[in-house]
Amino acid sequence: MLTQSTRRWLAGLGVAGAFVAASASPAIAAPATPAAAVDNLDLYANNVIVAPGGTEKWVTLFSLTTERQPDDYTIKVDRSKIDGFASVESSGENCTESGAILTCKVEDQDDDGSYLNLVSLVVRAKAGAKPDQKGELSFTVTSNGKSGSVSYSSTVETGEGVDLSTNELLELKGAPGATLKAPFQVTNRGEVPAKDAVLFFVGADGLQPSKRYENCEYTEGPLHDWAFACRLDATIGKNASFRLDDSFGFTVPADSWAPNSFGGFSIWFTPADWDEYRSEAELPAKIGPNGTEGELKLEPVMNMRSGQTDVNPLDNSTWVDLQVTGDQRADVAARGAKVTGDVGATVPLTVGYVNNGPAAVNSGGSESPWIGTTVTLPKGVTAVRAPEDCFSSEDDGWEPGKPGGRVYQCFVLGSIRKGEKVDYEFQVRIDQAGGQTGEVKLSTGQEDKQIKDLNPANDTAQILVNGGGDGGQGGGDDGDGDGGSLPITGQSTGLIAGLGALLLAAGVGGYMVAKRRRTRFVA
């Protein structure tokens, strides 16, 4: 079962606050400081900044729970502290109004017992609202089946409205190792000058920044997706356009699988909107370390205020399409194992694969393979411990690291480059005497198609227990452990970009903060 912290990260995967206006359902968002849990409810609701004439925004109250909640709930929303400058309405039909109090009923939800979507509210600035007005939206939740209540507050603020926009598509093409200019541009379509801007980018492994600037923060990896955010100092006047200086670009990794294509996504924020979005997605104060290679600047293309919010954020984003040319693939080889032991003994069993190169794998793109590993244990052994990156095929819940399975599906995040190995470390109990045989089989493909590596013949290897089988191995390395090899990555923290259906629906980037599972990559 997924942990509560993992579900909280997943809750951040979506379109937050202002950027949900074009999607079919409101975003799920969470601020940094949770309320105390009462009756197993752990409440979260996001903050918003709105402007007169600007787009509506959403405040969503939800709860991450530790167990199934077969109850009905009543949510009272106190709007009195923001009523002078903002309107708040329910997006559903189960709410009634009495003055400043909105009362909503939530019936028993048919879910897995770890998430409750309690209420979603539409927030708009009133016509006479002035910048810098701020107040709290207060929630009180009671359970119809239990005593007590739990409360939470989010902040609604008004800002000065600006209107940033950009090009919808940027197309790039180059061979492995090439550096490509990327002239991201932003235009102010509003009446009010925009003071400063933030450019946020998420992209696949093939879109690596050619320089890392002092005024940009970069996620640490490696992951198959990553991100950076740049704070840019410029006043963008009415109908004025600015673009990044010509030092900015992307470098295609020299070991990129080719031909291939990679996707990326950028969005322009006002500084206040960036702070709001970052808190909704539960990003830390910094998404990663700053660069050291000078300052990235905005340069005019043509001809301190209150906090500003974009009145039309749905035209702030650019899809980046990178076409990698050439012919470069890789050979990944399965790695089996030989183990011995007495009946009743528990022994280590390490299997996996090695990338023989020359191209990297697990690096994303439309044509390069994601490496899945199916581990079928011999019938005469029992898995008493399984890696966190492996899921038992017999388990409908797909619980990571669950012991007792016979067939496991294993995978890892992040690029695997030439010479690197992936280890999946099991502990198995030998239950019967005699030789026994299992199998390690690689899937070199993607969800909807298989992509052959350079040598499909070594994509399968055997697991031999007490001399079982004929000894045929795919990638060698069939002994115990990793022979003293050093790990090349440990546990790291980064961003995993959400470039799926939610992006297409709302036209903006959703992402989550995630801690990478502890998987051993060895050189």
PATORTOR-457155 format. One record per residue (C-alpha): residue number from 1; residue in three letters; x, y, z. Coordinates in steps of 0.5 Angstrom, whole numbers. Example, Ala and Ser with C-alpha at 12.3 -4.5 7.8 and 13.67 -1.06 7.14 Angstrom:
[rec 1,"ALA",[25,-9,16]]
[rec 2,"SER",[27,-2,14]]
This chain:
[rec 1,"MET",[0,0,0]]
[rec 2,"LEU",[3,7,-2]]
[rec 3,"THR",[5,11,4]]
[rec 4,"GLN",[1,17,7]]
[rec 5,"SER",[7,22,5]]
[rec 6,"THR",[7,18,-2]]
[rec 7,"ARG",[0,20,-3]]
[rec 8,"ARG",[1,27,-1]]
[rec 9,"TRP",[6,28,-6]]
[rec 10,"LEU",[1,25,-11]]
[rec 11,"ALA",[-4,30,-9]]
[rec 12,"GLY",[1,35,-11]]
[rec 13,"LEU",[1,32,-18]]
[rec 14,"GLY",[-4,36,-22]]
[rec 15,"VAL",[-6,43,-24]]
[rec 16,"ALA",[-6,48,-18]]
[rec 17,"GLY",[-10,54,-17]]
[rec 18,"ALA",[-11,59,-22]]
[rec 19,"PHE",[-9,54,-28]]
[rec 20,"VAL",[-14,49,-27]]
[rec 21,"ALA",[-19,54,-30]]
[rec 22,"ALA",[-19,50,-37]]
[rec 23,"SER",[-19,43,-34]]
[rec 24,"ALA",[-25,39,-33]]
[rec 25,"SER",[-24,38,-25]]
[rec 26,"PRO",[-21,43,-20]]
[rec 27,"ALA",[-13,42,-18]]
[rec 28,"ILE",[-11,38,-12]]
[rec 29,"ALA",[-6,42,-8]]
[rec 30,"ALA",[-3,43,-1]]
[rec 31,"PRO",[1,48,3]]
[rec 32,"ALA",[7,47,7]]
[rec 33,"THR",[4,47,14]]
[rec 34,"PRO",[-1,41,16]]
[rec 35,"ALA",[-6,42,21]]
[rec 36,"ALA",[-6,37,27]]
[rec 37,"ALA",[-10,30,25]]
[rec 38,"VAL",[-16,29,29]]
[rec 39,"ASP",[-20,23,28]]
[rec 40,"ASN",[-15,21,22]]
[rec 41,"LEU",[-16,27,18]]
[rec 42,"ASP",[-10,31,16]]
[rec 43,"LEU",[-13,37,12]]
[rec 44,"TYR",[-10,41,7]]
[rec 45,"ALA",[-12,47,3]]
[rec 46,"ASN",[-8,52,-2]]
[rec 47,"ASN",[-8,59,-2]]
[rec 48,"VAL",[-9,64,-8]]
[rec 49,"ILE",[-8,71,-10]]
[rec 50,"VAL",[-14,74,-15]]
[rec 51,"ALA",[-15,80,-19]]
[rec 52,"PRO",[-21,84,-21]]
[rec 53,"GLY",[-22,82,-28]]
[rec 54,"GLY",[-18,76,-28]]
[rec 55,"THR",[-19,69,-28]]
[rec 56,"GLU",[-22,65,-23]]
[rec 57,"LYS",[-18,60,-18]]
[rec 58,"TRP",[-20,54,-14]]
[rec 59,"VAL",[-19,53,-7]]
[rec 60,"THR",[-19,45,-5]]
[rec 61,"LEU",[-20,42,2]]
[rec 62,"PHE",[-18,35,2]]
[rec 63,"SER",[-15,30,7]]
[rec 64,"LEU",[-10,25,7]]
[rec 65,"THR",[-12,19,12]]
[rec 66,"THR",[-9,13,15]]
[rec 67,"GLU",[-15,8,14]]
[rec 68,"ARG",[-22,7,11]]
[rec 69,"GLN",[-27,13,13]]
[rec 70,"PRO",[-34,10,12]]
[rec 71,"ASP",[-37,17,14]]
[rec 72,"ASP",[-41,23,12]]
[rec 73,"TYR",[-38,30,13]]
[rec 74,"THR",[-40,37,14]]
[rec 75,"ILE",[-36,42,12]]
[rec 76,"LYS",[-37,49,14]]
[rec 77,"VAL",[-33,55,11]]
[rec 78,"ASP",[-33,62,14]]
[rec 79,"ARG",[-32,67,8]]
[rec 80,"SER",[-33,73,13]]
[rec 81,"LYS",[-26,75,13]]
[rec 82,"ILE",[-25,76,5]]
[rec 83,"ASP",[-32,78,4]]
[rec 84,"GLY",[-30,85,3]]
[rec 85,"PHE",[-26,84,-3]]
[rec 86,"ALA",[-27,77,-6]]
[rec 87,"SER",[-33,72,-7]]
[rec 88,"VAL",[-33,64,-6]]
[rec 89,"GLU",[-38,60,-9]]
[rec 90,"SER",[-38,52,-8]]
[rec 91,"SER",[-37,48,-15]]
[rec 92,"GLY",[-42,43,-13]]
[rec 93,"GLU",[-49,42,-11]]
[rec 94,"ASN",[-49,40,-4]]
[rec 95,"CYS",[-48,46,-1]]
[rec 96,"THR",[-52,52,2]]
[rec 97,"GLU",[-51,59,4]]
[rec 98,"SER",[-53,63,11]]
[rec 99,"GLY",[-49,70,10]]
[rec 100,"ALA",[-42,69,10]]
[rec 101,"ILE",[-42,61,12]]
[rec 102,"LEU",[-42,56,7]]
[rec 103,"THR",[-45,49,9]]
[rec 104,"CYS",[-43,43,5]]
[rec 105,"LYS",[-45,36,6]]
[rec 106,"VAL",[-40,30,3]]
[rec 107,"GLU",[-43,23,3]]
[rec 108,"ASP",[-39,17,4]]
[rec 109,"GLN",[-33,16,-1]]
[rec 110,"ASP",[-32,10,-5]]
[rec 111,"ASP",[-24,10,-5]]
[rec 112,"ASP",[-18,6,-2]]
[rec 113,"GLY",[-19,10,5]]
[rec 114,"SER",[-13,14,4]]
[rec 115,"TYR",[-16,20,1]]
[rec 116,"LEU",[-22,25,2]]
[rec 117,"ASN",[-24,30,-3]]
[rec 118,"LEU",[-28,35,2]]
[rec 119,"VAL",[-30,41,-2]]
[rec 120,"SER",[-27,45,-8]]
[rec 121,"LEU",[-29,53,-8]]
[rec 122,"VAL",[-29,58,-14]]
[rec 123,"VAL",[-25,64,-12]]
[rec 124,"ARG",[-26,71,-16]]
[rec 125,"ALA",[-24,78,-14]]
[rec 126,"LYS",[-30,83,-13]]
[rec 127,"ALA",[-30,89,-18]]
[rec 128,"GLY",[-28,94,-13]]
[rec 129,"ALA",[-22,90,-10]]
[rec 130,"LYS",[-16,93,-9]]
[rec 131,"PRO",[-9,90,-9]]
[rec 132,"ASP",[-6,88,-2]]
[rec 133,"GLN",[-12,86,1]]
[rec 134,"LYS",[-12,79,5]]
[rec 135,"GLY",[-16,75,9]]
[rec 136,"GLU",[-17,68,11]]
[rec 137,"LEU",[-22,63,9]]
[rec 138,"SER",[-23,58,15]]
[rec 139,"PHE",[-26,51,14]]
[rec 140,"THR",[-29,47,20]]
[rec 141,"VAL",[-30,39,19]]
[rec 142,"THR",[-34,35,23]]
[rec 143,"SER",[-36,27,22]]
[rec 144,"ASN",[-43,25,22]]
[rec 145,"GLY",[-41,19,26]]
[rec 146,"LYS",[-36,21,31]]
[rec 147,"SER",[-35,27,36]]
[rec 148,"GLY",[-30,33,35]]
[rec 149,"SER",[-28,37,29]]
[rec 150,"VAL",[-22,39,26]]
[rec 151,"SER",[-21,46,23]]
[rec 152,"TYR",[-16,49,17]]
[rec 153,"SER",[-15,56,14]]
[rec 154,"SER",[-12,58,7]]
[rec 155,"THR",[-11,65,5]]
[rec 156,"VAL",[-14,69,0]]
[rec 157,"GLU",[-10,75,-3]]
[rec 158,"THR",[-12,81,-8]]
[rec 159,"GLY",[-6,83,-13]]
[rec 160,"GLU",[-5,87,-19]]
[rec 161,"GLY",[-7,84,-25]]
[rec 162,"VAL",[-2,83,-31]]
[rec 163,"ASP",[-3,79,-37]]
[rec 164,"LEU",[3,75,-40]]
[rec 165,"SER",[3,71,-46]]
[rec 166,"THR",[8,67,-50]]
[rec 167,"ASN",[9,62,-56]]
[rec 168,"GLU",[5,56,-56]]
[rec 169,"LEU",[11,51,-59]]
[rec 170,"LEU",[18,51,-60]]
[rec 171,"GLU",[21,46,-64]]
[rec 172,"LEU",[29,44,-64]]
[rec 173,"LYS",[33,39,-68]]
[rec 174,"GLY",[40,36,-67]]
[rec 175,"ALA",[45,30,-66]]
[rec 176,"PRO",[47,27,-60]]
[rec 177,"GLY",[52,32,-57]]
[rec 178,"ALA",[49,38,-60]]
[rec 179,"THR",[48,45,-57]]
[rec 180,"LEU",[41,48,-59]]
[rec 181,"LYS",[39,56,-58]]
[rec 182,"ALA",[32,56,-55]]
[rec 183,"PRO",[29,63,-55]]
[rec 184,"PHE",[24,63,-50]]
[rec 185,"GLN",[20,69,-51]]
[rec 186,"VAL",[15,73,-46]]
[rec 187,"THR",[10,79,-48]]
[rec 188,"ASN",[6,83,-44]]
[rec 189,"ARG",[-1,84,-47]]
[rec 190,"GLY",[-4,87,-41]]
[rec 191,"GLU",[-5,95,-39]]
[rec 192,"VAL",[0,94,-33]]
[rec 193,"PRO",[7,94,-33]]
[rec 194,"ALA",[10,87,-31]]
[rec 195,"LYS",[15,87,-26]]
[rec 196,"ASP",[20,81,-26]]
[rec 197,"ALA",[18,74,-28]]
[rec 198,"VAL",[20,67,-27]]
[rec 199,"LEU",[21,62,-32]]
[rec 200,"PHE",[19,55,-30]]
[rec 201,"PHE",[21,49,-35]]
[rec 202,"VAL",[20,41,-34]]
[rec 203,"GLY",[23,37,-39]]
[rec 204,"ALA",[26,30,-41]]
[rec 205,"ASP",[33,28,-40]]
[rec 206,"GLY",[35,30,-47]]
[rec 207,"LEU",[34,37,-46]]
[rec 208,"GLN",[40,39,-41]]
[rec 209,"PRO",[41,46,-40]]
[rec 210,"SER",[48,48,-44]]
[rec 211,"LYS",[49,53,-38]]
[rec 212,"ARG",[47,53,-31]]
[rec 213,"TYR",[46,61,-29]]
[rec 214,"GLU",[46,64,-22]]
[rec 215,"ASN",[39,66,-22]]
[rec 216,"CYS",[36,60,-24]]
[rec 217,"GLU",[35,54,-19]]
[rec 218,"TYR",[36,47,-22]]
[rec 219,"THR",[33,40,-19]]
[rec 220,"GLU",[38,35,-17]]
[rec 221,"GLY",[38,28,-21]]
[rec 222,"PRO",[39,24,-25]]
[rec 223,"LEU",[32,23,-26]]
[rec 224,"HIS",[28,22,-33]]
[rec 225,"ASP",[25,28,-32]]
[rec 226,"TRP",[28,35,-29]]
[rec 227,"ALA",[26,42,-28]]
[rec 228,"PHE",[29,49,-27]]
[rec 229,"ALA",[26,56,-25]]
[rec 230,"CYS",[30,62,-27]]
[rec 231,"ARG",[28,69,-23]]
[rec 232,"LEU",[29,75,-29]]
[rec 233,"ASP",[30,82,-27]]
[rec 234,"ALA",[26,86,-32]]
[rec 235,"THR",[20,91,-33]]
[rec 236,"ILE",[16,89,-39]]
[rec 237,"GLY",[11,94,-41]]
[rec 238,"LYS",[5,94,-45]]
[rec 239,"ASN",[5,90,-51]]
[rec 240,"ALA",[13,89,-50]]
[rec 241,"SER",[16,83,-51]]
[rec 242,"PHE",[23,80,-48]]
[rec 243,"ARG",[27,74,-49]]
[rec 244,"LEU",[32,70,-46]]
[rec 245,"ASP",[39,72,-48]]
[rec 246,"ASP",[43,68,-53]]
[rec 247,"SER",[47,65,-48]]
[rec 248,"PHE",[41,60,-47]]
[rec 249,"GLY",[40,54,-50]]
[rec 250,"PHE",[40,46,-49]]
[rec 251,"THR",[45,41,-50]]
[rec 252,"VAL",[43,34,-53]]
[rec 253,"PRO",[47,29,-48]]
[rec 254,"ALA",[52,25,-52]]
[rec 255,"ASP",[50,18,-51]]
[rec 256,"SER",[43,20,-53]]
[rec 257,"TRP",[39,14,-56]]
[rec 258,"ALA",[38,16,-63]]
[rec 259,"PRO",[34,18,-67]]
[rec 260,"ASN",[29,20,-62]]
[rec 261,"SER",[24,25,-59]]
[rec 262,"PHE",[24,29,-53]]
[rec 263,"GLY",[19,33,-50]]
[rec 264,"GLY",[19,39,-45]]
[rec 265,"PHE",[14,45,-42]]
[rec 266,"SER",[16,52,-40]]
[rec 267,"ILE",[11,57,-37]]
[rec 268,"TRP",[12,64,-35]]
[rec 269,"PHE",[10,66,-28]]
[rec 270,"THR",[9,73,-24]]
[rec 271,"PRO",[14,73,-18]]
[rec 272,"ALA",[7,72,-14]]
[rec 273,"ASP",[4,67,-18]]
[rec 274,"TRP",[10,63,-18]]
[rec 275,"ASP",[10,63,-10]]
[rec 276,"GLU",[3,61,-10]]
[rec 277,"TYR",[4,55,-15]]
[rec 278,"ARG",[10,53,-11]]
[rec 279,"SER",[7,53,-4]]
[rec 280,"GLU",[1,49,-8]]
[rec 281,"ALA",[5,44,-10]]
[rec 282,"GLU",[9,43,-4]]
[rec 283,"LEU",[16,45,-7]]
[rec 284,"PRO",[21,47,-2]]
[rec 285,"ALA",[24,54,-1]]
[rec 286,"LYS",[29,52,-7]]
[rec 287,"ILE",[28,47,-12]]
[rec 288,"GLY",[35,46,-12]]
[rec 289,"PRO",[42,49,-12]]
[rec 290,"ASN",[43,55,-16]]
[rec 291,"GLY",[48,55,-22]]
[rec 292,"THR",[55,59,-22]]
[rec 293,"GLU",[55,61,-30]]
[rec 294,"GLY",[53,68,-30]]
[rec 295,"GLU",[47,71,-30]]
[rec 296,"LEU",[41,69,-35]]
[rec 297,"LYS",[38,76,-37]]
[rec 298,"LEU",[32,78,-41]]
[rec 299,"GLU",[33,82,-47]]
[rec 300,"PRO",[27,87,-50]]
[rec 301,"VAL",[25,84,-57]]
[rec 302,"MET",[21,91,-59]]
[rec 303,"ASN",[18,97,-57]]
[rec 304,"MET",[16,96,-14]]
[rec 305,"ARG",[9,95,-15]]
[rec 306,"SER",[4,91,-10]]
[rec 307,"GLY",[4,83,-12]]
[rec 308,"GLN",[2,82,-19]]
[rec 309,"THR",[-2,76,-21]]
[rec 310,"ASP",[-3,74,-28]]
[rec 311,"VAL",[-11,75,-31]]
[rec 312,"ASN",[-10,70,-36]]
[rec 313,"PRO",[-5,64,-34]]
[rec 314,"LEU",[-7,60,-40]]
[rec 315,"ASP",[-3,63,-45]]
[rec 316,"ASN",[4,63,-41]]
[rec 317,"SER",[6,56,-43]]
[rec 318,"THR",[11,53,-49]]
[rec 319,"TRP",[11,46,-51]]
[rec 320,"VAL",[18,44,-53]]
[rec 321,"ASP",[19,39,-58]]
[rec 322,"LEU",[26,36,-59]]
[rec 323,"GLN",[28,32,-65]]
[rec 324,"VAL",[35,28,-64]]
[rec 325,"THR",[38,26,-71]]
[rec 326,"GLY",[43,20,-72]]
[rec 327,"ASP",[43,13,-70]]
[rec 328,"GLN",[45,11,-63]]
[rec 329,"ARG",[42,5,-59]]
[rec 330,"ALA",[44,1,-53]]
[rec 331,"ASP",[45,-7,-51]]
[rec 332,"VAL",[42,-8,-44]]
[rec 333,"ALA",[44,-15,-41]]
[rec 334,"ALA",[40,-19,-36]]
[rec 335,"ARG",[44,-21,-30]]
[rec 336,"GLY",[42,-27,-27]]
[rec 337,"ALA",[45,-31,-20]]
[rec 338,"LYS",[47,-37,-17]]
[rec 339,"VAL",[46,-38,-10]]
[rec 340,"THR",[47,-44,-5]]
[rec 341,"GLY",[44,-46,2]]
[rec 342,"ASP",[41,-51,6]]
[rec 343,"VAL",[34,-53,6]]
[rec 344,"GLY",[31,-47,11]]
[rec 345,"ALA",[37,-42,10]]
[rec 346,"THR",[36,-35,8]]
[rec 347,"VAL",[41,-33,3]]
[rec 348,"PRO",[42,-26,-1]]
[rec 349,"LEU",[40,-26,-8]]
[rec 350,"THR",[42,-20,-13]]
[rec 351,"VAL",[39,-20,-20]]
[rec 352,"GLY",[38,-14,-25]]
[rec 353,"TYR",[42,-12,-31]]
[rec 354,"VAL",[48,-8,-34]]
[rec 355,"ASN",[48,-3,-40]]
[rec 356,"ASN",[53,-4,-45]]
[rec 357,"GLY",[52,2,-49]]
[rec 358,"PRO",[53,6,-52]]
[rec 359,"ALA",[47,10,-51]]
[rec 360,"ALA",[43,11,-45]]
[rec 361,"VAL",[37,8,-43]]
[rec 362,"ASN",[31,10,-38]]
[rec 363,"SER",[32,17,-41]]
[rec 364,"GLY",[25,18,-44]]
[rec 365,"GLY",[24,20,-51]]
[rec 366,"SER",[19,17,-56]]
[rec 367,"GLU",[24,12,-59]]
[rec 368,"SER",[29,10,-53]]
[rec 369,"PRO",[27,4,-48]]
[rec 370,"TRP",[24,4,-41]]
[rec 371,"ILE",[27,-2,-38]]
[rec 372,"GLY",[23,-7,-34]]
[rec 373,"THR",[25,-13,-31]]
[rec 374,"THR",[21,-19,-29]]
[rec 375,"VAL",[24,-23,-24]]
[rec 376,"THR",[21,-30,-23]]
[rec 377,"LEU",[24,-34,-17]]
[rec 378,"PRO",[24,-42,-17]]
[rec 379,"LYS",[19,-45,-14]]
[rec 380,"GLY",[23,-48,-8]]
[rec 381,"VAL",[24,-41,-5]]
[rec 382,"THR",[20,-36,-2]]
[rec 383,"ALA",[22,-29,-2]]
[rec 384,"VAL",[23,-26,5]]
[rec 385,"ARG",[25,-19,3]]
[rec 386,"ALA",[24,-16,-4]]
[rec 387,"PRO",[26,-9,-6]]
[rec 388,"GLU",[22,-3,-6]]
[rec 389,"ASP",[23,-2,-13]]
[rec 390,"CYS",[19,-9,-14]]
[rec 391,"PHE",[12,-11,-14]]
[rec 392,"SER",[9,-18,-14]]
[rec 393,"SER",[5,-20,-20]]
[rec 394,"GLU",[0,-24,-16]]
[rec 395,"ASP",[-2,-18,-11]]
[rec 396,"ASP",[-7,-14,-14]]
[rec 397,"GLY",[-5,-8,-9]]
[rec 398,"TRP",[2,-7,-13]]
[rec 399,"GLU",[5,-6,-6]]
[rec 400,"PRO",[12,-5,-7]]
[rec 401,"GLY",[17,-9,-3]]
[rec 402,"LYS",[12,-14,-1]]
[rec 403,"PRO",[15,-21,1]]
[rec 404,"GLY",[12,-28,-1]]
[rec 405,"GLY",[11,-27,-8]]
[rec 406,"ARG",[14,-31,-14]]
[rec 407,"VAL",[14,-27,-20]]
[rec 408,"TYR",[16,-19,-19]]
[rec 409,"GLN",[16,-13,-24]]
[rec 410,"CYS",[22,-9,-22]]
[rec 411,"PHE",[23,-2,-25]]
[rec 412,"VAL",[27,4,-23]]
[rec 413,"LEU",[27,12,-25]]
[rec 414,"GLY",[33,15,-28]]
[rec 415,"SER",[38,15,-34]]
[rec 416,"ILE",[42,8,-34]]
[rec 417,"ARG",[49,10,-38]]
[rec 418,"LYS",[54,6,-41]]
[rec 419,"GLY",[57,1,-36]]
[rec 420,"GLU",[52,2,-30]]
[rec 421,"LYS",[49,-4,-27]]
[rec 422,"VAL",[42,-4,-24]]
[rec 423,"ASP",[41,-9,-18]]
[rec 424,"TYR",[35,-12,-15]]
[rec 425,"GLU",[37,-15,-8]]
[rec 426,"PHE",[32,-20,-5]]
[rec 427,"GLN",[33,-25,1]]
[rec 428,"VAL",[30,-32,-1]]
[rec 429,"ARG",[29,-38,4]]
[rec 430,"ILE",[31,-45,1]]
[rec 431,"ASP",[25,-49,2]]
[rec 432,"GLN",[26,-55,-1]]
[rec 433,"ALA",[33,-59,-3]]
[rec 434,"GLY",[35,-60,-10]]
[rec 435,"GLY",[37,-56,-16]]
[rec 436,"GLN",[32,-50,-18]]
[rec 437,"THR",[31,-45,-23]]
[rec 438,"GLY",[28,-38,-24]]
[rec 439,"GLU",[29,-33,-29]]
[rec 440,"VAL",[30,-26,-30]]
[rec 441,"LYS",[27,-23,-37]]
[rec 442,"LEU",[28,-16,-39]]
[rec 443,"SER",[23,-12,-43]]
[rec 444,"THR",[26,-7,-47]]
[rec 445,"GLY",[20,-2,-49]]
[rec 446,"GLN",[15,3,-47]]
[rec 447,"GLU",[8,2,-45]]
[rec 448,"ASP",[5,1,-52]]
[rec 449,"LYS",[11,-2,-56]]
[rec 450,"GLN",[17,-6,-56]]
[rec 451,"ILE",[24,-3,-58]]
[rec 452,"LYS",[29,-8,-59]]
[rec 453,"ASP",[36,-6,-56]]
[rec 454,"LEU",[42,-8,-60]]
[rec 455,"ASN",[42,-16,-57]]
[rec 456,"PRO",[36,-18,-55]]
[rec 457,"ALA",[39,-25,-54]]
[rec 458,"ASN",[42,-23,-48]]
[rec 459,"ASP",[35,-20,-45]]
[rec 460,"THR",[34,-27,-41]]
[rec 461,"ALA",[38,-30,-35]]
[rec 462,"GLN",[37,-35,-30]]
[rec 463,"ILE",[37,-36,-23]]
[rec 464,"LEU",[40,-42,-21]]
[rec 465,"VAL",[39,-45,-14]]
[rec 466,"ASN",[44,-51,-11]]
[rec 467,"GLY",[46,-52,-18]]
[rec 468,"GLY",[39,-52,-22]]
[rec 469,"GLY",[38,-51,-29]]
[rec 470,"ASP",[44,-51,-35]]
[rec 471,"GLY",[48,-45,-33]]
[rec 472,"GLY",[46,-40,-39]]
[rec 473,"GLN",[46,-33,-37]]
[rec 474,"GLY",[45,-27,-41]]
[rec 475,"GLY",[49,-21,-38]]
[rec 476,"GLY",[54,-25,-34]]
[rec 477,"ASP",[55,-23,-27]]
[rec 478,"ASP",[52,-29,-24]]
[rec 479,"GLY",[55,-29,-17]]
[rec 480,"ASP",[53,-26,-11]]
[rec 481,"GLY",[53,-19,-10]]
[rec 482,"ASP",[56,-14,-14]]
[rec 483,"GLY",[63,-16,-13]]
[rec 484,"GLY",[65,-9,-9]]
[rec 485,"SER",[63,-4,-14]]
[rec 486,"LEU",[61,3,-12]]
[rec 487,"PRO",[54,6,-12]]
[rec 488,"ILE",[54,11,-17]]
[rec 489,"THR",[48,14,-14]]
[rec 490,"GLY",[44,14,-7]]
[rec 491,"GLN",[38,17,-5]]
[rec 492,"SER",[37,24,-8]]
[rec 493,"THR",[31,29,-8]]
[rec 494,"GLY",[28,32,-15]]
[rec 495,"LEU",[22,33,-19]]
[rec 496,"ILE",[19,29,-23]]
[rec 497,"ALA",[15,32,-28]]
[rec 498,"GLY",[8,31,-30]]
[rec 499,"LEU",[7,32,-37]]
[rec 500,"GLY",[1,28,-38]]
[rec 501,"ALA",[-7,29,-39]]
[rec 502,"LEU",[-7,34,-34]]
[rec 503,"LEU",[-2,38,-38]]
[rec 504,"LEU",[-6,37,-44]]
[rec 505,"ALA",[-13,39,-41]]
[rec 506,"ALA",[-11,46,-37]]
[rec 507,"GLY",[-5,48,-42]]
[rec 508,"VAL",[0,48,-36]]
[rec 509,"GLY",[5,44,-32]]
[rec 510,"GLY",[4,40,-26]]
[rec 511,"TYR",[9,36,-22]]
[rec 512,"MET",[10,33,-15]]
[rec 513,"VAL",[16,33,-11]]
[rec 514,"ALA",[18,26,-10]]
[rec 515,"LYS",[24,22,-6]]
[rec 516,"ARG",[27,17,-10]]
[rec 517,"ARG",[27,10,-8]]
[rec 518,"ARG",[33,7,-5]]
[rec 519,"THR",[36,3,-11]]
[rec 520,"ARG",[43,1,-12]]
[rec 521,"PHE",[46,3,-19]]
[rec 522,"VAL",[53,0,-19]]
[rec 523,"ALA",[59,2,-24]]
